């Protein structure tokens, strides 16, 4: 592990490629100069990686979305990377990428893992000291697929044409329609209809990716592969609502992994590798613990369940009694290290935070989000202007702030939001499509056991289930901020793309 980590570090700090030439200024109409160039800006770059010199172009700009009457309703901001490689579109894979939220821009996957530049963090993903910087990413996915990063309406620089039009885009179906229309337009304008096509989404972006796979196949756009990073398709698995005991069961293995990482488990469990501990807690979670919660106040063996729950969480039996054997995520983040006056992160529970008071019920903030937001915000704003030549006075909405109303998840009578059925439908209608699922052990936003549950309850035929590959990483929601997991994720994604392209 040490040798691999050292090699990764050497590659990240290899000599930088010569700066790209300054982009040609684009004429702007006075009434839109503040929004940015009227036409996309194209720049040329190169990257020195382990496999040689990678030359590529970047197209940065807006894609207009119009209604049937030709009226502008929104503009979607995108950054598209096309590598210099032999062959026409049929030989060059194309991957559309977005993050989640809802309300997140594409910055995390873009500058964290996939793109030829990445934000320089500490080797374990911790926040570096400012000023923040971008470094070459020798593990970029651009080496095996072209990349298009999409900022849905209300994120990044993407905006509705008029404020009142925002509600059309800020919901489950409106989001699918607008991002799907962007993909259709991009394939046409850039003549990529014959390219092998892939989607990669993170967090709510996996909800979007699954929905798009099912919706677009009915519109003639079929994907070779869909990559789900930190997945959530069925929201019942993560909503701690009254009467829904499922999240308590599915979050438990991540609680155990977190307690193991922070050395809060009994000595015999701490002595085992985390994978062995998780195998044991999985059996308890979906067996005796799930059955116990289903019994409610009819539970006779309460003390035995409580003691085993304490063993797997590092929490006291007294606290577990006070929570009725049900541990809500924010309470766990506060309680686990309360005695040390520390909290643990939601996006990545390896991170610790310090609150104003130890006595409160939930953390003041998420220390894992606090670690990544300033570096990624500064890096993106500098990169898009100075290296990509796209200058705008708009606020680039990294995460939140650009969505002007609560997200519309559709008819509440239909139950919890769930796009796993759309993915199942895509499997049936597109018999060559494959899916790759990446999960982090320390992700308390979209726990890996919840993803396992969702995949197991999609009603897939065994022949379809064989077309799903899964991988787990020893980091959190954005597992790629950890340098070694960045390397492993790239390796697994490349192997998946090659498998999806095999005839």
Buried (B, 14 or more C-beta within 10 A) or exposed (E): EEEEBEEBEEBBEBEEBEEBEEBEEBEBEEEEBEBBBEEBBBBEBBBBBEEEEBEBBBBBBBBEBEEEEEEEBBBBBBBBBBBEBEEEBEEBBBBBBBBBBBBBBBBBBBBBBBBBBBBBBEBBBBBBEEEBEBBBBBBBBBBBBBBBBBBBBBBBBBBBBEEEBBEBBBBBBBBBBBBBBBBBBBBEEBEBBEBBBBBBBBBBBBBBBBBBBBBBBEEEBBBBBBBBBBBBBBBBBBEBEEEEBBBBBBBBBBBBBBBBBBEBBEEEBBEBEBEEBBEBBBEBBBEBBBEBBEEEEEBEEBEEBBEBBBBBBBBEEEBBEEBEBBBBBBBBBBBBBBEEEBBBBBBBBBBBBEBEEBEEEBBEEBBBBBBBBBBBBBBBBBBBBBBBBBBBEBEBBBBEEBBEEEBBBEEEEEEBBBBBBBBBBBBEEBEEBBBBBBBBBBBBBBBBBBBBBBBEEBEBEEEBBEBBBBBBBBBBBBBBBBBBBBBBBBEBBBBBBEBBBEE
